[in-house]
Amino acid sequence: MDSPIDVDRLARVETEVADVERALSRLDQGSYGSCEACGTELEDERLAETPIVRTCGAHS
């Protein structure tokens, strides 16, 4: 018997995978660790807490 699909959970997982893929792409391009909005370097603490973060505190 198949179990029902939790659509909300599936959507969250798909979003998380897309975020990780985006972070890996930025790493390959050399832009990982800088804010996508203003280009400033992201704080080490911010990256350690949320490695997929894309913007600095001013632009979050």
The first five atom37 places (N, CA, C, CB, O) and aatype in JSON, in Angstrom:
{
  "aatype": [12, 3, 15, 14, 9, 3, 19, 3, 1, 10, 0, 1, 19, 6, 16, 6, 19, 0, 3, 19, 6, 1, 0, 10, 15, 1, 10, 3, 5, 7, 15, 18, 7, 15, 4, 6, 0, 4, 7, 16, 6, 10, 6, 3, 6, 1, 10, 0, 6, 16, 14, 9, 19, 1, 16, 4, 7, 0, 8, 15],
  "atom_mask": [
    [1, 1, 1, 1, 1],
    [1, 1, 1, 1, 1],
    [1, 1, 1, 1, 1],
    [1, 1, 1, 1, 1],
    [1, 1, 1, 1, 1],
    [1, 1, 1, 1, 1],
    [1, 1, 1, 1, 1],
    [1, 1, 1, 1, 1],
    [1, 1, 1, 1, 1],
    [1, 1, 1, 1, 1],
    [1, 1, 1, 1, 1],
    [1, 1, 1, 1, 1],
    [1, 1, 1, 1, 1],
    [1, 1, 1, 1, 1],
    [1, 1, 1, 1, 1],
    [1, 1, 1, 1, 1],
    [1, 1, 1, 1, 1],
    [1, 1, 1, 1, 1],
    [1, 1, 1, 1, 1],
    [1, 1, 1, 1, 1],
    [1, 1, 1, 1, 1],
    [1, 1, 1, 1, 1],
    [1, 1, 1, 1, 1],
    [1, 1, 1, 1, 1],
    [1, 1, 1, 1, 1],
    [1, 1, 1, 1, 1],
    [1, 1, 1, 1, 1],
    [1, 1, 1, 1, 1],
    [1, 1, 1, 1, 1],
    [1, 1, 1, 0, 1],
    [1, 1, 1, 1, 1],
    [1, 1, 1, 1, 1],
    [1, 1, 1, 0, 1],
    [1, 1, 1, 1, 1],
    [1, 1, 1, 1, 1],
    [1, 1, 1, 1, 1],
    [1, 1, 1, 1, 1],
    [1, 1, 1, 1, 1],
    [1, 1, 1, 0, 1],
    [1, 1, 1, 1, 1],
    [1, 1, 1, 1, 1],
    [1, 1, 1, 1, 1],
    [1, 1, 1, 1, 1],
    [1, 1, 1, 1, 1],
    [1, 1, 1, 1, 1],
    [1, 1, 1, 1, 1],
    [1, 1, 1, 1, 1],
    [1, 1, 1, 1, 1],
    [1, 1, 1, 1, 1],
    [1, 1, 1, 1, 1],
    [1, 1, 1, 1, 1],
    [1, 1, 1, 1, 1],
    [1, 1, 1, 1, 1],
    [1, 1, 1, 1, 1],
    [1, 1, 1, 1, 1],
    [1, 1, 1, 1, 1],
    [1, 1, 1, 0, 1],
    [1, 1, 1, 1, 1],
    [1, 1, 1, 1, 1],
    [1, 1, 1, 1, 1]
  ],
  "atom_positions": [
    [[0.84, -1.18, 0.0], [0.0, 0.0, 0.0], [0.89, 1.25, 0.0], [-0.95, 0.0, 1.21], [1.79, 1.37, 0.82]],
    [[0.62, 2.15, -0.91], [1.39, 3.39, -1.0], [0.91, 4.38, 0.05], [1.27, 4.0, -2.4], [-0.28, 4.48, 0.34]],
    [[1.86, 5.11, 0.61], [1.48, 6.14, 1.57], [1.21, 7.44, 0.81], [2.58, 6.34, 2.65], [1.8, 7.68, -0.24]],
    [[0.33, 8.28, 1.34], [0.01, 9.53, 0.66], [1.22, 10.47, 0.65], [-1.19, 10.22, 1.33], [2.05, 10.45, 1.56]],
    [[1.31, 11.26, -0.38], [2.4, 12.23, -0.51], [2.04, 13.48, 0.27], [2.68, 12.57, -2.01], [0.95, 14.03, 0.13]],
    [[2.96, 13.93, 1.09], [2.79, 15.17, 1.82], [3.27, 16.29, 0.9], [3.58, 15.16, 3.2], [4.47, 16.56, 0.81]],
    [[2.35, 16.94, 0.23], [2.67, 17.94, -0.78], [3.44, 19.11, -0.19], [1.4, 18.45, -1.45], [4.38, 19.61, -0.81]],
    [[3.07, 19.55, 0.99], [3.78, 20.66, 1.62], [5.23, 20.29, 1.92], [3.07, 21.09, 2.91], [6.14, 21.08, 1.69]],
    [[5.43, 19.09, 2.44], [6.79, 18.65, 2.75], [7.61, 18.51, 1.47], [6.77, 17.3, 3.51], [8.78, 18.91, 1.43]],
    [[7.02, 17.97, 0.43], [7.69, 17.82, -0.85], [8.11, 19.2, -1.39], [6.79, 17.1, -1.86], [9.22, 19.35, -1.9]],
    [[7.24, 20.18, -1.28], [7.56, 21.53, -1.76], [8.73, 22.12, -0.96], [6.33, 22.44, -1.65], [9.6, 22.77, -1.54]],
    [[8.75, 21.9, 0.35], [9.86, 22.41, 1.18], [11.18, 21.75, 0.79], [9.58, 22.16, 2.68], [12.21, 22.42, 0.69]],
    [[11.14, 20.46, 0.57], [12.36, 19.74, 0.18], [12.85, 20.21, -1.19], [12.11, 18.2, 0.16], [14.05, 20.41, -1.39]],
    [[11.94, 20.4, -2.12], [12.32, 20.89, -3.45], [12.95, 22.28, -3.36], [11.1, 20.92, -4.38], [13.91, 22.57, -4.07]],
    [[12.41, 23.13, -2.49], [12.97, 24.47, -2.29], [14.37, 24.37, -1.69], [12.06, 25.31, -1.39], [15.27, 25.09, -2.11]],
    [[14.54, 23.5, -0.71], [15.85, 23.32, -0.09], [16.88, 22.82, -1.1], [15.76, 22.35, 1.09], [18.02, 23.29, -1.11]],
    [[16.49, 21.88, -1.94], [17.4, 21.35, -2.96], [17.79, 22.46, -3.93], [16.75, 20.17, -3.72], [18.96, 22.59, -4.3]],
    [[16.82, 23.26, -4.36], [17.11, 24.38, -5.27], [18.06, 25.38, -4.62], [15.8, 25.08, -5.69], [18.96, 25.9, -5.28]],
    [[17.88, 25.65, -3.33], [18.77, 26.57, -2.61], [20.19, 26.03, -2.55], [18.25, 26.81, -1.19], [21.15, 26.78, -2.73]],
    [[20.33, 24.74, -2.3], [21.66, 24.12, -2.25], [22.31, 24.16, -3.63], [21.57, 22.66, -1.73], [23.49, 24.47, -3.76]],
    [[21.54, 23.84, -4.67], [22.08, 23.88, -6.03], [22.52, 25.3, -6.39], [21.03, 23.38, -7.04], [23.56, 25.47, -7.04]],
    [[21.76, 26.3, -5.99], [22.12, 27.7, -6.24], [23.41, 28.05, -5.52], [20.98, 28.64, -5.8], [24.28, 28.71, -6.09]],
    [[23.55, 27.61, -4.28], [24.78, 27.88, -3.51], [25.98, 27.21, -4.16], [24.62, 27.41, -2.05], [27.05, 27.8, -4.24]],
    [[25.82, 25.98, -4.63], [26.91, 25.28, -5.3], [27.29, 25.97, -6.6], [26.51, 23.83, -5.58], [28.48, 26.05, -6.94]],
    [[26.31, 26.46, -7.32], [26.58, 27.2, -8.55], [27.36, 28.48, -8.25], [25.27, 27.54, -9.27], [28.31, 28.81, -8.97]],
    [[26.96, 29.19, -7.21], [27.67, 30.41, -6.82], [29.1, 30.08, -6.38], [26.93, 31.14, -5.68], [30.02, 30.86, -6.63]],
    [[29.28, 28.94, -5.75], [30.62, 28.51, -5.35], [31.48, 28.28, -6.6], [30.55, 27.21, -4.5], [32.63, 28.72, -6.65]],
    [[30.92, 27.6, -7.59], [31.64, 27.36, -8.85], [31.99, 28.67, -9.57], [30.81, 26.47, -9.77], [33.05, 28.77, -10.18]],
    [[31.09, 29.66, -9.49], [31.29, 30.94, -10.17], [32.2, 31.88, -9.39], [29.96, 31.6, -10.41], [32.62, 32.91, -9.91]],
    [[32.49, 31.53, -8.15], [33.33, 32.39, -7.32], [32.59, 33.51, -6.62], [0.0, 0.0, 0.0], [33.21, 34.41, -6.06]],
    [[31.26, 33.47, -6.65], [30.49, 34.54, -6.0], [29.88, 34.11, -4.67], [29.38, 35.0, -6.93], [29.19, 34.89, -4.01]],
    [[30.13, 32.85, -4.26], [29.61, 32.39, -2.98], [30.26, 33.19, -1.86], [29.85, 30.87, -2.79], [31.47, 33.41, -1.87]],
    [[29.46, 33.61, -0.9], [29.99, 34.36, 0.24], [29.85, 35.85, 0.08], [0.0, 0.0, 0.0], [30.27, 36.61, 0.96]],
    [[29.26, 36.28, -1.02], [29.0, 37.71, -1.19], [27.5, 37.92, -1.39], [29.81, 38.3, -2.39], [26.8, 37.05, -1.93]],
    [[27.03, 39.07, -0.96], [25.6, 39.4, -1.04], [25.18, 39.54, -2.51], [25.3, 40.71, -0.26], [25.85, 40.23, -3.28]],
    [[24.1, 38.89, -2.89], [23.6, 39.0, -4.25], [23.06, 40.39, -4.55], [22.51, 37.97, -4.5], [23.01, 40.79, -5.71]],
    [[22.66, 41.13, -3.53], [22.07, 42.45, -3.73], [23.11, 43.55, -3.86], [21.13, 42.77, -2.6], [23.01, 44.42, -4.72]],
    [[24.13, 43.51, -2.99], [25.09, 44.62, -2.97], [26.54, 44.2, -3.17], [24.98, 45.36, -1.68], [27.41, 45.05, -3.37]],
    [[26.81, 42.9, -3.13], [28.16, 42.41, -3.38], [29.1, 42.4, -2.2], [0.0, 0.0, 0.0], [30.24, 41.95, -2.32]],
    [[28.65, 42.89, -1.05], [29.53, 42.88, 0.12], [29.74, 41.45, 0.61], [28.95, 43.76, 1.25], [28.9, 40.58, 0.39]],
    [[30.86, 41.24, 1.27], [31.17, 39.91, 1.8], [30.23, 39.58, 2.95], [32.65, 39.84, 2.26], [30.01, 40.4, 3.84]],
    [[29.7, 38.36, 2.92], [28.8, 37.92, 3.99], [29.61, 37.57, 5.23], [27.96, 36.71, 3.53], [30.75, 37.11, 5.14]],
    [[29.01, 37.79, 6.38], [29.66, 37.5, 7.65], [29.84, 35.99, 7.81], [28.83, 38.07, 8.83], [28.96, 35.2, 7.46]],
    [[31.01, 35.59, 8.33], [31.29, 34.17, 8.53], [30.23, 33.51, 9.4], [32.67, 33.99, 9.17], [29.83, 32.37, 9.13]],
    [[29.78, 34.21, 10.43], [28.77, 33.65, 11.33], [27.47, 33.38, 10.57], [28.5, 34.6, 12.51], [26.81, 32.37, 10.8]],
    [[27.11, 34.3, 9.68], [25.88, 34.15, 8.9], [25.98, 32.93, 7.97], [25.61, 35.44, 8.07], [25.04, 32.16, 7.86]],
    [[27.13, 32.77, 7.32], [27.33, 31.62, 6.43], [27.38, 30.31, 7.22], [28.61, 31.79, 5.63], [26.87, 29.3, 6.76]],
    [[28.0, 30.34, 8.39], [28.08, 29.13, 9.21], [26.7, 28.69, 9.68], [29.0, 29.37, 10.43], [26.4, 27.5, 9.75]],
    [[25.86, 29.67, 10.0], [24.51, 29.37, 10.48], [23.6, 28.9, 9.35], [23.9, 30.61, 11.15], [22.83, 27.95, 9.51]],
    [[23.72, 29.56, 8.19], [22.87, 29.25, 7.05], [23.71, 29.28, 5.78], [21.68, 30.25, 6.94], [23.8, 30.32, 5.12]],
    [[24.33, 28.16, 5.42], [25.25, 28.15, 4.27], [24.61, 28.52, 2.93], [25.85, 26.8, 4.16], [25.33, 28.86, 1.99]],
    [[23.29, 28.46, 2.84], [22.63, 28.79, 1.58], [22.2, 30.25, 1.51], [21.43, 27.9, 1.37], [21.54, 30.66, 0.55]],
    [[22.56, 31.04, 2.53], [22.16, 32.44, 2.56], [22.7, 33.17, 1.33], [22.67, 33.13, 3.85], [23.82, 32.9, 0.88]],
    [[21.89, 34.09, 0.77], [22.26, 34.77, -0.46], [22.46, 36.27, -0.28], [21.22, 34.54, -1.5], [23.01, 36.93, -1.16]],
    [[22.02, 36.8, 0.85], [22.12, 38.24, 1.05], [22.65, 38.57, 2.44], [20.77, 38.9, 0.83], [22.56, 37.77, 3.36]],
    [[23.2, 39.77, 2.56], [23.69, 40.25, 3.84], [22.51, 40.63, 4.73], [24.65, 41.45, 3.65], [21.36, 40.63, 4.29]],
    [[22.8, 40.96, 5.97], [21.75, 41.32, 6.92], [20.92, 42.52, 6.47], [0.0, 0.0, 0.0], [19.73, 42.6, 6.75]],
    [[21.56, 43.46, 5.78], [20.85, 44.66, 5.32], [19.85, 44.35, 4.22], [21.85, 45.69, 4.83], [18.9, 45.1, 4.02]],
    [[20.05, 43.26, 3.5], [19.18, 42.92, 2.37], [18.36, 41.65, 2.57], [20.01, 42.77, 1.13], [17.77, 41.13, 1.63]],
    [[18.33, 41.16, 3.8], [17.55, 39.93, 4.04], [16.1, 40.22, 4.28], [18.11, 39.17, 5.22], [15.31, 39.3, 4.5]]
  ]
}
